Amino acid sequence: MTAVGQLRSVVAGVGSYLPERVLTNAELASMVDTSDEWIVQRTGIRERHIAAPGETTSMLGERAARAALADAGLRPEDIDLVIVGTSTPDYTFPSTATQIQAALGIFHGVAFDLQAVCSGFVFALATADKFLRSGSHKRALVIGAETFSRIIDWTDRTTCVLFGDGAGAVVLEARASDGSMAERGVLTTHLRSDGRHRAKLHVDGGPSSTGTVGHLRMEGKEVFRFAVGMVTDVVKDAFAATGVTPGELRWFVPHQANRRIIDMSAAKLGIGPEKIVATVHLHGNTSAASIPLALSVARRDGRIERGDLVMLEAVGGGFTWGSALIRW
């Protein structure tokens, strides 16, 4: 085994899956008091995908995982770690990760969920990176998968226009590294949490509090203010840890929550608009799935290429927020 400290987690493949059902802004306007113009102007969202009856989070995650494995040229049995970022699990337990693991036919290694809401994928990526760099595991499936349509109050126009369902995944592989910035892999990750802000973005139910699933509730202006004003610290920490400057980034792939948040955050960080990967118009806010969905789109259309410096950034309820800098 390569000595600890000489391993790096390299992205070997990426994949995604969106449910077939598309819900447009025009359809939403027939359900609540809103309009396509209002939604696009304030969020940039034009449509979102909705899971079919009986289509669960693990099913979406499995489809994304298989796409990522195919992209990497690997088989399920090559994976020994599965981490799923989700806030909408199939069950209270067992974990969604174990359901995906079983569906893929993986009967070894470890699988578990990680709950950090919209930051879930970045938190899961950081966790998998530490497993792989320790030498304890060789290859990981890192998945963000959500069925937020199941926790949306479809009479609340402030939230129902924002969210959708979907899944994205990457395969990470531990490879020998000389530690240089030029080599491929996860270069640095930075995570934060502050539990004082629960009321600003939460679900009003749970097994221990109400015995129900509950619905998503959000103080939109407060979340917007926090997302733009405070969470850029984790990106600045990544720059400080690596010596990378905004000008050296090739791509900025933030959580796809709201186009205004994306643009304002990039401007605050000194990241040019031409470097932003934005896909929120295609699928809305898919929580933990949004970053890998955006990565998958940018890989398929040829934007992200080997050797590119890619910055990931997300903020979620809790609040949680985090960044990851990757040499693709």
N, C-alpha and C positions, 0 to 999 in steps of 0.2 A: 504493500500500500504506500502511496505517495505520502510523504511526511506532512503533518498538519501545518498549515501556513503556506503550502505550495499548491493548494487547490483553488480553483475558481469555478463558480457556477455559470455555465455557458448556456445561452438559449439555443436549444437544438431544433425546436419546432414550435409553431403557434397555430391555433385553430379556434373556430368559433361556431356558434349555432344560434339562430333566431327562429322562434316559432313562426309557422306559416301565416297565422292571422295577423293582419295589419290593421291598426286602428288609426285613422287619420284625424287631423284636427277638425275637418268638416263633420265627421261623425260625432266627435266630442261636442261640437257646437249644437248638435241636436239632442244632447243628453243634459248639458248644463249651460248656464249663461256665459258663453265665451264665444270666441271667433278665431278663425285661422290667423287673421292679421294680429290679433291680440297675443296669441300664443307665440307666433314667430318673432314678433317684435321684442317680447320680453325674455324669451328663452332660446330661440333659434330652432326649436323642435317642430318638425313637420309631421312626423308619424312615430308610432311605437308598435312593437309586436306584443301580442298577448297569447299566453300559453293556452292550449286547448283544454277542455275538461278532461281531467285524468292525466294531463301532461305535467309531470312533477319537475322540481328543481334538479333532482338527480338525473332525470332523463335528458334534460337540456345539457347538464354537465357532461354526461357520458358522450353525447354527440360531439361536443366541443373537444373533449379529450381524445376521441378517436381521430378527429381532424388534425389535432396537434401531433399525435403519434405518427400519422401518415406523413405529415410534413417533415417530421424528424427521421423518417425511415426506420422507426422502431416498432416493436411489438409490445402489447400490454405486459408480458412477462419480463420485459426489460426494466420495468418500473418497480422501485422498492419504497417509494414514499408518495402518498397522495394527500394534498392539503387543499381543502375547499373553503374559500371565503364566501360565506352566505349569511343572510339574515332571514331567509325564508326556507328553512330546511323542510324536507319531506315530513319528518317526524320530530317530536321533542327529542327522542332517541330511538334507534341508533342514528349516528351521524350520517349526513348526506354523503360524506367522503367514503364511508364503508359501503354504502349502496352503489356508488359509482365503481368502487374497487371490485365488488362482487360482479357487477354487470360486465365489467371488462375482463373478468376471468383472472384477476390477480389474487393469488391466495398466499402471498408472502408479504413481508414488509409491514408498513404501518400506514393507517389512513385516519385522518381526523379533520373536523371542521374548525374554522377560526372565525370569530364574530367580531368584526370591526366596522360593520355597516358598509358605507361606500368606500372606505379605505381598506376593505377586506382583502382585495387582491394584492395591494402593496404590502400589507402586513403578512399575508401568506407567502409572498415572494421572499420577503426578508427572513421569515422563519425557515423556509426551505433552504435558502442560501446558507444559513448557519449550520443546518444539518449536513449539507453537502460538503462545506468547507471543513467541517470537523472530521470528515472521513468515515462517518458512520453509515452513510447511504450514498448510492451511486447516481441514481436518476430519479427525478421527482416530476410528478404532474402537479402543477399549480393551477387551480381552477377558480374562477369567479362565476357563480351561477345564482340566478335569482328568478323568482316568480312574484315580483312585487304587486302584480295585479290582484293577488290573493289578500293583500293587506291594505288595499286602497279603498277609501270611502268614495264611491263613484258619484256621490252627490256634492262632494267638496271640490269646487272648481279650482281652488288654490293648489291642490295636490294631484288631482286625477289627471291633469294635463301633462304632468312632468314625467311620470314613471312608466317603464315598460319591462318586459321580460326578456331574458337572454342568457347566454353563457359564453365564456371565452377561456382558453387554456394555453399554457405554455409548458413545454418540456424543458426542464433544467437538467444539465449533465455536469457532474464533477470532472474537471479536466486539470491536468498538471499545468502549472503556471509559474512564470518567473516573477510574477508580481508587478510587471510593468503596466503602465496605463494604456499601452498600445495593444495589449492582448485582450481577446474577447472575454466577455462575462460580466457579471454583476460587480461593479467597482465599489459601490458604497450604498448603504440604506440608512434612513433616519426616520424614526417613528416617534409620535407624540400622542398623548391623551390628556383630556381635562374633563373630568366627570361632573363638573359644576353646571354644565350646560344642557342637562337632560331635557328640560322643558322645551328647549328651542327646536328639537327634532327627535321624536320618539314614537313608539307604538304604544297605544294606551291599553295594553293587555299583556298577559303572560301567564304561564302555569302557576307561579307562586303568588301573583298579585290578584288576578281576576279569574283565573282558570279558563280564560278565553284567548283567542289569537289577538284580537284587537285590530285597530286601524292606525295607519300612519298619521301623525299630527306634526305640523311644522309652522314655526314662526318665520315666514319667508324672508322678511327684511333682515331679521337678526342673523339668519343663516347666511344670507348674501354678504352681510357686513363682515362676519367672521371669516368666510371663505376667501374674500378678497383682501381683507386687512391683516390677518394674522398668520395664515398657514404657509406663507412664502418662506418662513424661517427654515423649514426642512429642506427646501431647495437650496437656500443659501448655505445651509450646513453641508450639503453635498458638494457645493462648489468649494467651500473652505477645506473640506476633507481631502479633495483630490487636486485642487489647484486649477480645475477647469473653469473657464469663464463662459458667460452666456453666449458670447460670439462663437465659441468652439462647439457648442451643441449643434447637432444636425437636426434633431427632432425633439419637440416637447409634446408629450402625450399625457395630458391631464385627465382626471376623472371627468366624464362627460355628463355634467349635471345641467349646465346652463351656458349658452354661448357667451353671454355677457360676463359671467364669472371667469370663463376661460380666457377671454381676450384681456380683461382687466388685470388678471393675475400675471399673464405673460408680459404685459406692458410694465407692470410694477417690477418684474424681475429683469427687465431689459432684454427679453427674448422677442425677436422679430416675429411679426405675424406670419411670415412665410415659413416659419419653422413649426407652426402649430398643426398637430393632427387633430382635427375636430370631426366627429361623426355623430354628434348628438342629434343632428337633424334627421338621421336615419333610424334611430332607435330610442330616443329619449334617455332619461336617466335610468340605467339598468343596475345601479348600485355597484356591487363588487364585480359585476361582469363588464362594466363599461370600458375599463382600460384594456383588458385583453381583446375585447371586441374591436376597439380602435387600432390596436397593434395588428390584429389580423387583417383589417381592411388595408392598412398602410403597407403591409407585407405583400398582400395579393396584388395591389396596384403598382408595386415596384418602388414606392417611395423609400421605405426603410431597406437599406442594403447592408451587407456585411461590412463591419468596421465602423458603422455610424455610431456616434454618441447620442444616446436616447435618454431623456429625462422623463421619469414617471412621477406623477404627483396626485394625491387624492385627499379629500376631507370627507368625514362621515359623522353621523350622529354619535353623540357621546360627550364631547366631541373627540374624534380621533383624526389624525392626519399623518401623512408620511410621504417619503420620496424614495426613489431608487434610481441610480445612475447606472446605465448599462452600456458596455461596448458591444454592439450587436454582432 
